[in-house]
């Protein structure tokens, strides 16, 4: 632990990851097995308390007071919820650090309070809680009634998400629940804040752009299944002088929504189903960049491991190890040039090309 803390000088990079991984190991070493199991049992109520606090407006009410002490009774007056309900919620909220407890039924906002009030951060909490907890509540029932259809062969084999959400597919569910669509979109727009972007992890402007030697009317970057075009917009903002067309592709209904509500600047929007033939074809130097998790064979991080399970539950997918990526790309006639990344607990950039 001391060695990990000493190495983590700037709070970033793999040294920071190593410190974060060392902390739970210290916890495990200090706990008895019974205490560890008890801690695991009491993790869901912590998430529930944070979600309830968001919905009740407790974090917003705290932040409005600019760091001054706020009582449970004042929060009750501001939000319309009873102080007897607010107190147990805030005990768990302050335990996990999303606000500070400064006295009996008295609280102040902190940096995490301010952060979770951002639409993207609150959207992330709402997205994960609202979608996953109904699935988690029925996972055992699902296992016994249908078996686990990890890779459904057709529509009759239900994923955990479809089993819990009346047979709806993941993105069809968003069409029926506009609030959940908004939470998801807000979250996706900021989920990598504070981390190196894909075009910094893979030095796109320095490595690929000069090699590509693109003219202004040639395609520089094609983002397939790119949603609202946040990644292309961010790249263009960081490198406005780089030549070449930036093209966003997603399903036609998604692209129409993007064009109607928030068209990204300097980006061409194109409806496209990636199960069909790619309409953009250009000769010359090209690379495929995959901004994805590359799980280690052992000792995977909590974030990567959790995303692996969430991918299975939500989309019947998986996060892959390096070996699994090599196998998949080989079947597609591709090979890995290099895996770029400085942290093992977040997405990395897989640079791939056609096999020679």
C-alpha positions as CSV (number, residue, x, y, z in Angstrom):
1,X,0.0,0.0,0.0
2,X,2.8,2.5,0.9
3,X,4.7,1.7,-2.3
4,X,1.5,2.2,-4.4
5,X,0.8,5.5,-2.7
6,X,4.3,6.7,-3.1
7,X,4.3,5.8,-6.8
8,X,1.0,7.7,-7.4
9,X,2.5,11.1,-7.6
10,X,0.0,12.8,-9.9
11,X,-3.2,10.8,-9.4
12,X,-3.3,9.4,-13.0
13,X,-1.8,6.6,-15.1
14,X,-1.2,3.0,-14.1
15,X,0.3,4.0,-10.7
16,X,-3.0,5.5,-9.7
17,X,-4.8,2.3,-10.8
18,X,-2.4,0.2,-8.7
19,X,-3.2,2.3,-5.7
20,X,-6.9,2.0,-6.2
21,X,-6.5,-1.8,-6.6
22,X,-4.4,-2.0,-3.4
23,X,-7.1,-0.3,-1.2
24,X,-9.7,-3.1,-1.5
25,X,-7.0,-5.6,-0.8
26,X,-6.2,-3.8,2.4
27,X,-9.9,-3.9,3.3
28,X,-10.0,-7.6,2.7
29,X,-7.0,-8.2,4.8
30,X,-8.5,-6.2,7.7
31,X,-11.9,-7.8,7.6
32,X,-13.0,-11.2,8.8
33,X,-14.8,-13.3,6.1
34,X,-18.1,-12.6,7.8
35,X,-17.5,-8.9,7.7
36,X,-16.6,-9.1,4.0
37,X,-19.9,-10.9,3.2
38,X,-21.8,-8.4,5.3
39,X,-20.2,-5.5,3.4
40,X,-21.2,-7.1,0.1
41,X,-24.8,-7.5,1.3
42,X,-25.1,-3.8,2.2
43,X,-23.7,-2.4,-1.1
44,X,-27.1,-2.3,-2.9
45,X,-28.7,0.0,-0.2
46,X,-25.9,2.5,-0.8
47,X,-26.7,2.7,-4.5
48,X,-30.4,3.0,-3.7
49,X,-29.7,5.9,-1.2
50,X,-27.8,7.8,-3.8
51,X,-30.5,7.3,-6.4
52,X,-33.2,8.4,-4.0
53,X,-31.2,11.5,-3.0
54,X,-30.9,12.4,-6.7
55,X,-34.6,11.9,-7.3
56,X,-35.5,13.9,-4.2
57,X,-33.3,16.8,-5.2
58,X,-31.2,16.5,-2.0
59,X,-27.9,17.1,-3.8
60,X,-29.2,20.1,-5.7
61,X,-30.5,21.6,-2.4
62,X,-27.2,21.0,-0.7
63,X,-25.2,22.6,-3.5
64,X,-27.5,25.7,-3.4
65,X,-26.2,26.5,0.1
66,X,-22.6,26.8,-1.2
67,X,-20.9,24.8,1.5
68,X,-22.8,26.0,4.5
69,X,-24.4,23.5,6.9
70,X,-27.9,22.3,6.0
71,X,-30.1,20.4,8.4
72,X,-32.4,17.5,7.5
73,X,-35.4,19.8,8.3
74,X,-34.1,22.5,5.9
75,X,-33.7,19.8,3.2
76,X,-37.3,18.7,4.0
77,X,-38.6,22.2,3.4
78,X,-36.6,22.6,0.2
79,X,-37.6,19.2,-1.3
80,X,-41.0,18.4,0.2
81,X,-39.8,15.1,1.6
82,X,-40.1,14.3,5.3
83,X,-37.0,14.7,7.5
84,X,-37.5,11.2,8.9
85,X,-37.0,9.9,5.3
86,X,-34.1,12.2,4.5
87,X,-32.0,11.3,7.6
88,X,-31.6,7.6,6.7
89,X,-30.9,8.4,3.1
90,X,-28.2,10.9,4.1
91,X,-26.6,8.5,6.5
92,X,-25.7,6.2,3.5
93,X,-25.0,9.1,1.1
94,X,-22.5,10.6,3.5
95,X,-21.0,7.2,4.3
96,X,-20.1,6.7,0.6
97,X,-18.8,10.3,0.4
98,X,-21.3,12.0,-1.9
99,X,-21.9,14.7,0.8
100,X,-20.4,15.4,4.3
101,X,-22.1,14.8,7.6
102,X,-21.0,17.6,9.9
103,X,-23.3,17.1,12.9
104,X,-26.5,15.4,14.0
105,X,-28.8,15.5,10.9
106,X,-26.6,18.2,9.4
107,X,-24.8,18.1,6.1
108,X,-22.7,20.1,3.6
109,X,-22.0,19.7,0.0
110,X,-18.5,18.6,-1.1
111,X,-16.7,18.1,-4.5
112,X,-18.6,14.9,-5.1
113,X,-22.0,16.6,-4.5
114,X,-21.1,19.2,-7.1
115,X,-20.0,16.6,-9.6
116,X,-23.0,14.4,-9.2
117,X,-25.3,17.4,-9.9
118,X,-23.8,17.6,-13.4
119,X,-26.4,16.3,-15.9
120,X,-23.9,13.8,-17.3
121,X,-22.9,12.4,-13.9
122,X,-26.4,12.3,-12.6
123,X,-27.5,10.7,-15.9
124,X,-24.9,8.0,-15.4
125,X,-26.2,7.2,-11.9
126,X,-29.8,7.1,-13.1
127,X,-28.9,5.1,-16.2
128,X,-27.0,2.3,-14.4
129,X,-29.4,2.1,-11.4
130,X,-32.7,2.3,-13.3
131,X,-31.7,-0.2,-15.9
132,X,-29.6,-2.7,-14.0
133,X,-31.5,-3.1,-10.7
134,X,-34.7,-4.4,-12.3
135,X,-32.6,-6.9,-14.1
136,X,-30.6,-7.9,-11.0
137,X,-33.9,-8.4,-9.1
138,X,-34.9,-11.1,-11.6
139,X,-31.6,-12.6,-12.6
140,X,-32.1,-15.8,-10.5
141,X,-35.6,-16.2,-11.7
142,X,-34.3,-15.8,-15.3
143,X,-31.5,-18.4,-14.8
144,X,-34.0,-21.0,-13.7
145,X,-36.9,-20.2,-16.1
146,X,-35.0,-19.7,-19.4
147,X,-31.4,-20.5,-18.7
148,X,-28.8,-17.9,-19.5
149,X,-28.9,-17.0,-23.2
150,X,-25.5,-15.3,-23.3
151,X,-25.6,-15.1,-27.1
152,X,-29.2,-15.4,-28.2
153,X,-29.6,-17.1,-31.6
154,X,-33.0,-15.4,-32.4
155,X,-35.7,-13.3,-30.8
156,X,-37.2,-16.2,-28.9
157,X,-34.1,-16.5,-26.7
158,X,-34.3,-13.6,-24.2
159,X,-31.3,-11.7,-22.8
160,X,-31.5,-10.7,-19.1
161,X,-32.4,-7.2,-20.2
162,X,-35.3,-8.3,-22.4
163,X,-36.5,-10.8,-19.8
164,X,-36.8,-7.9,-17.2
165,X,-38.1,-5.3,-19.6
166,X,-41.1,-7.1,-21.2
167,X,-39.2,-8.4,-24.2
168,X,-37.9,-5.0,-25.4
169,X,-34.5,-4.7,-26.9
170,X,-32.0,-2.3,-25.3
171,X,-32.4,0.6,-27.7
172,X,-36.1,0.0,-28.3
173,X,-36.5,0.5,-24.6
174,X,-35.1,4.0,-25.0
175,X,-37.6,4.9,-27.6
176,X,-40.4,4.1,-25.1
177,X,-38.7,5.9,-22.2
178,X,-37.5,9.4,-23.2
179,X,-36.1,10.1,-19.7
180,X,-33.9,7.1,-19.8
181,X,-32.7,8.1,-23.3
182,X,-31.8,11.5,-22.0
183,X,-29.9,10.0,-19.0
184,X,-28.0,7.7,-21.3
185,X,-27.1,10.4,-23.8
186,X,-26.0,12.8,-21.1
187,X,-23.9,10.1,-19.5
188,X,-22.2,9.1,-22.8
189,X,-21.3,12.7,-23.5
190,X,-19.1,13.0,-20.4
191,X,-18.3,9.5,-19.2
192,X,-14.6,9.9,-20.0
193,X,-14.1,13.3,-18.5
194,X,-10.8,13.5,-16.6
195,X,-9.3,10.7,-18.7
196,X,-7.2,10.7,-21.8
197,X,-9.4,10.8,-24.9
198,X,-9.0,8.1,-27.5
199,X,-7.2,10.5,-29.8
200,X,-4.7,11.3,-27.0
201,X,-4.3,7.6,-26.0
202,X,-3.7,6.9,-29.7
203,X,-1.9,10.0,-31.0
204,X,-4.2,10.3,-34.0
205,X,-3.0,13.7,-35.2
206,X,0.7,12.8,-34.9
207,X,0.7,9.2,-36.1
208,X,-2.2,8.5,-38.4
209,X,-3.0,11.8,-40.0
210,X,0.5,12.4,-41.5
211,X,0.6,8.8,-42.8
212,X,-2.8,9.0,-44.4
213,X,-1.8,12.2,-46.4
214,X,-5.5,13.1,-46.8
215,X,-6.8,15.9,-49.0
216,X,-9.6,18.0,-47.7
217,X,-12.2,16.1,-49.7
218,X,-11.0,12.6,-48.6
219,X,-12.3,10.7,-45.6
220,X,-10.1,11.1,-42.6
221,X,-12.2,9.5,-39.8
222,X,-15.3,7.4,-39.9
223,X,-17.0,6.8,-36.6
224,X,-19.3,3.8,-36.9
225,X,-22.2,3.5,-34.4
226,X,-21.1,6.9,-33.1
227,X,-24.3,8.1,-31.6
228,X,-24.5,11.9,-31.3
229,X,-21.0,12.4,-32.8
230,X,-19.4,13.5,-29.5
231,X,-16.1,11.8,-30.3
232,X,-15.7,13.3,-33.8
233,X,-16.7,16.8,-32.5
234,X,-14.1,16.5,-29.7
235,X,-11.4,15.5,-32.2
236,X,-12.3,18.3,-34.5
237,X,-12.2,20.8,-31.7
238,X,-8.8,19.6,-30.5
239,X,-7.4,19.5,-34.1
240,X,-9.3,21.9,-36.3
241,X,-6.5,22.2,-38.8
242,X,-6.3,18.5,-39.7
243,X,-7.5,17.9,-43.2
244,X,-10.1,15.3,-44.2
245,X,-13.8,14.6,-43.9
246,X,-15.3,13.4,-40.6
247,X,-18.2,11.1,-41.0
248,X,-20.7,9.9,-38.3
249,X,-22.6,6.7,-39.0
250,X,-25.4,5.2,-36.9
251,X,-28.8,3.7,-37.6
252,X,-31.0,6.0,-39.8
253,X,-33.5,6.9,-37.0
254,X,-30.6,7.9,-34.7
255,X,-29.0,10.0,-37.4
256,X,-32.3,11.7,-38.2
257,X,-32.7,12.6,-34.5
258,X,-29.1,13.9,-34.4
259,X,-29.7,16.1,-37.5
260,X,-32.9,17.4,-36.0
261,X,-31.8,18.1,-32.4
262,X,-28.0,18.5,-32.2
263,X,-26.1,18.2,-35.5
264,X,-22.4,18.2,-34.8
265,X,-20.3,20.9,-36.5
266,X,-18.0,20.0,-39.3
267,X,-19.3,16.4,-39.2
268,X,-21.2,14.6,-42.0
269,X,-24.0,12.5,-40.7
270,X,-24.9,9.2,-42.5
271,X,-27.5,6.6,-41.7
272,X,-26.0,3.1,-41.7
273,X,-26.6,-0.4,-40.4
274,X,-23.2,-2.0,-39.6
275,X,-24.5,-5.4,-40.4
276,X,-24.6,-4.3,-44.1
277,X,-21.9,-3.4,-46.6
278,X,-19.9,-0.3,-45.8
279,X,-20.8,2.5,-48.4
280,X,-17.6,4.4,-47.7
281,X,-14.7,2.9,-49.6
282,X,-11.3,4.7,-50.0
283,X,-8.0,3.5,-51.3
284,X,-4.8,4.1,-49.5
285,X,-3.5,4.0,-45.9
286,X,-6.1,3.0,-43.4
287,X,-6.5,1.7,-39.9
288,X,-9.3,0.4,-37.7
289,X,-9.3,1.9,-34.2
290,X,-11.4,0.2,-31.5
291,X,-11.9,2.2,-28.3
292,X,-12.6,-0.8,-26.1
293,X,-11.7,-2.6,-22.9
294,X,-8.8,-5.0,-23.1
295,X,-9.3,-7.2,-20.0
296,X,-6.2,-8.8,-18.5
297,X,-6.2,-12.6,-18.3
298,X,-6.1,-12.3,-14.5
299,X,-6.6,-9.5,-12.0
300,X,-9.2,-7.5,-14.0
301,X,-10.3,-4.2,-12.5
302,X,-13.6,-3.6,-10.8
303,X,-14.7,-1.4,-13.7
304,X,-13.7,-3.7,-16.5
305,X,-15.2,-6.7,-14.7
306,X,-18.5,-4.9,-14.0
307,X,-18.7,-3.7,-17.6
308,X,-18.3,-7.3,-18.7
309,X,-21.3,-8.4,-16.7
310,X,-23.3,-5.3,-17.7
311,X,-22.6,-6.0,-21.4
312,X,-24.0,-9.5,-21.0
313,X,-27.1,-8.3,-19.2
314,X,-27.9,-5.3,-21.4
315,X,-26.7,-6.3,-24.9
316,X,-25.8,-10.0,-24.8
317,X,-22.2,-9.0,-25.3
318,X,-18.8,-9.3,-23.6
319,X,-15.7,-7.3,-22.8
320,X,-12.7,-9.1,-24.2
321,X,-9.2,-10.0,-23.2
322,X,-6.3,-9.4,-25.6
323,X,-6.4,-13.1,-26.7
324,X,-10.1,-12.8,-27.4
325,X,-9.6,-9.6,-29.4
326,X,-6.9,-11.3,-31.5
327,X,-9.1,-14.3,-32.2
328,X,-12.1,-12.1,-33.2
329,X,-10.0,-9.8,-35.5
330,X,-8.3,-12.8,-37.1
331,X,-11.6,-14.2,-38.1
332,X,-12.4,-10.8,-39.8
333,X,-9.1,-10.8,-41.7
334,X,-7.5,-8.3,-39.4
335,X,-4.5,-8.2,-37.1
336,X,-3.5,-6.0,-34.2
337,X,-0.8,-3.4,-34.9
338,X,-0.6,-2.1,-31.3
339,X,-2.8,-1.7,-28.2
340,X,-2.5,1.9,-26.9
341,X,-3.2,2.8,-23.3
342,X,-1.8,3.9,-20.0
343,X,-4.4,2.5,-17.6
344,X,-5.6,-1.1,-17.4
345,X,-8.9,-0.2,-15.8
346,X,-10.4,1.9,-18.7
347,X,-10.8,1.6,-22.4
348,X,-7.8,1.3,-24.5
349,X,-7.3,1.9,-28.3
350,X,-6.7,-1.2,-30.4
351,X,-5.0,-0.3,-33.7
352,X,-5.8,-2.9,-36.3
353,X,-5.2,-3.4,-40.0
354,X,-5.9,-5.8,-42.8
355,X,-3.7,-8.9,-42.6
356,X,-0.9,-8.9,-45.1
